[in-house]
């Protein structure tokens, strides 16, 4: 798959050039049609799609529950490449979410319990107090995945590979899903 090739090339670059090659912009839409975009980290990719995790009660979690369509954009500036992906999201299963959660650093696991992601907070000390509370709750124990935290898999209906060229005469190759295969189309820049 071309994505895995480009992704591997981005991951091979020095961190000074691409600090986080797994970072992508994720676009969702609120029920009122208002688009929203934020940077998220890719945690897995396979023939089924692109996996990321979040607090299901966050803005993106709520928007994805209401509208299962989303878009992703990876941009690796030193390679002068970007990949645009559109499709439908489906929740990952509990076994997959549990397995990934277990690989996270303990502080990130505690943070998943402590953060009321996207909700108003009176003062910064409130978050610190919640972190301390969950550190006490799970002291000496493994931290289980919170019920409000899981992942989504974006199953692509289209993937566009963009490569920069001089004079803004960029290469654009669009893959559109058709049944079990893909139709490939070149696009003008």
C-alpha positions in Angstrom: 0.0 0.0 0.0 1.4 3.4 -1.0 0.4 4.9 2.4 2.6 2.5 4.3 5.5 3.3 2.0 5.1 7.1 2.5 4.4 6.6 6.2 7.6 4.6 6.7 9.6 7.3 4.8 8.2 10.0 7.1 9.0 7.9 10.2 12.6 7.4 9.0 13.3 11.1 8.9 15.1 12.7 11.8 12.8 14.0 14.6 14.1 17.5 14.0 12.5 17.4 10.5 9.2 15.5 11.4 8.7 15.6 15.2 5.6 13.4 15.1 5.1 11.5 11.8 1.9 9.9 13.2 0.2 13.3 13.6 -2.7 14.1 11.3 -5.5 16.6 11.1 -8.9 15.0 11.8 -12.0 16.7 10.6 -15.4 16.0 12.0 -18.8 17.7 11.8 -21.2 18.8 14.6 -24.9 18.1 14.3 -25.5 21.7 13.2 -23.0 21.2 10.3 -20.2 23.1 11.9 -16.9 21.5 10.9 -14.2 21.0 13.5 -10.5 19.9 13.0 -7.8 19.0 15.4 -4.5 17.1 15.4 -4.6 13.4 16.5 -2.1 10.6 16.4 -2.4 7.5 14.3 -2.0 4.4 16.4 -2.5 1.6 13.8 -3.1 1.2 10.1 -4.0 -2.0 8.2 -6.1 -3.1 5.2 -9.3 -2.2 7.2 -8.3 1.4 7.9 -6.7 4.0 10.1 -7.0 3.8 13.9 -7.0 6.5 16.5 -8.2 6.8 20.2 -10.0 9.4 22.2 -12.3 10.1 25.1 -15.7 9.2 23.7 -17.3 12.1 25.7 -14.9 14.7 24.0 -16.1 16.9 21.3 -14.7 14.7 18.6 -16.1 11.6 20.3 -19.6 13.1 20.4 -19.3 14.4 16.8 -18.2 10.9 15.6 -21.1 9.3 17.4 -23.6 11.6 15.7 -21.9 11.6 12.2 -19.8 8.6 11.3 -18.1 10.4 8.4 -14.7 12.0 8.9 -11.6 13.1 7.0 -7.9 12.9 7.8 -4.9 14.8 6.4 -1.3 13.8 6.9 1.3 16.4 6.0 5.0 15.6 5.9 6.6 18.9 4.8 10.2 17.8 4.5 9.0 15.1 1.9 6.7 17.7 0.3 3.8 15.2 0.6 0.4 14.9 2.0 -2.3 12.2 2.1 -6.0 13.1 2.3 -8.3 10.3 3.5 -12.1 10.4 3.7 -14.5 7.7 4.9 -16.7 6.2 7.5 -15.6 5.6 11.1 -16.5 2.6 13.2 -15.6 1.9 16.8 -12.8 -0.5 17.5 -13.7 -3.5 19.6 -13.1 -3.7 23.3 -10.3 -6.2 23.0 -8.4 -4.0 20.5 -9.0 -0.9 22.7 -7.9 -2.7 25.9 -4.8 -4.0 24.2 -3.7 -0.6 23.0 -4.6 1.1 26.3 -2.3 -1.4 28.1 0.7 -0.2 26.0 0.2 3.5 27.1 2.5 5.0 29.7 0.9 4.9 33.2 0.7 8.7 33.3 -1.3 8.7 30.1 -3.6 5.9 31.4 -4.3 8.0 34.6 -4.8 11.0 32.4 -7.5 9.2 30.4 -9.4 8.8 33.7 -8.7 12.3 35.0 -9.5 14.4 32.0 -13.0 15.5 31.3 -11.8 16.2 27.7 -13.4 19.2 26.0 -15.5 20.2 29.1 -15.1 23.5 30.9 -12.7 23.6 33.9 -12.8 26.2 36.7 -9.0 26.2 37.3 -5.9 24.2 36.3 -5.7 22.8 39.8 -8.9 20.9 39.2 -7.1 18.6 36.7 -4.2 18.1 39.1 -6.6 17.1 41.8 -8.3 14.6 39.5 -4.9 13.1 38.5 -4.0 12.8 42.2 -7.4 11.1 42.9 -6.9 8.5 40.2 -3.3 7.9 41.2 -4.6 7.0 44.6 -7.4 4.9 43.2 -5.0 2.8 41.1 -2.0 2.8 43.4 -0.2 -0.6 43.2 -2.7 -1.8 40.5 -2.9 -1.9 36.7 -4.9 0.9 35.3 -7.9 -0.4 33.4 -9.3 1.3 30.3 -12.0 3.8 31.3 -15.5 3.0 29.8 -15.5 6.4 28.2 -12.3 5.9 26.3 -11.9 3.9 23.1 -10.9 4.1 19.5 -12.2 4.5 16.0 -11.2 3.1 12.7 -11.6 5.3 9.6 -12.4 3.0 6.7 -11.4 4.9 3.7 -13.7 5.6 0.8 -11.1 7.7 -0.9 -7.4 8.4 -0.4 -5.5 11.1 -2.3 -1.7 11.2 -2.5 -0.3 14.6 -3.1 3.4 15.3 -4.0 4.7 18.8 -4.4 6.5 19.8 -7.6 8.0 23.0 -8.8 5.8 25.8 -10.1 2.8 24.4 -8.1 2.4 21.6 -10.8 1.8 19.1 -8.1 1.1 15.4 -8.6 -2.2 14.2 -7.3 -3.4 10.6 -7.4 -6.9 9.7 -6.1 -7.9 6.2 -5.1 -11.7 5.7 -4.9 -13.1 2.6 -3.3 -15.2 0.5 -5.6 -16.4 -2.7 -4.1 -13.4 -4.7 -2.9 -11.0 -2.7 -5.1 -9.9 0.8 -5.9 -10.3 3.0 -9.0 -7.2 5.2 -9.5 -7.6 8.7 -11.0 -5.0 11.4 -11.7 -6.1 15.0 -10.8 -4.9 18.3 -12.0 -3.1 20.3 -9.3 
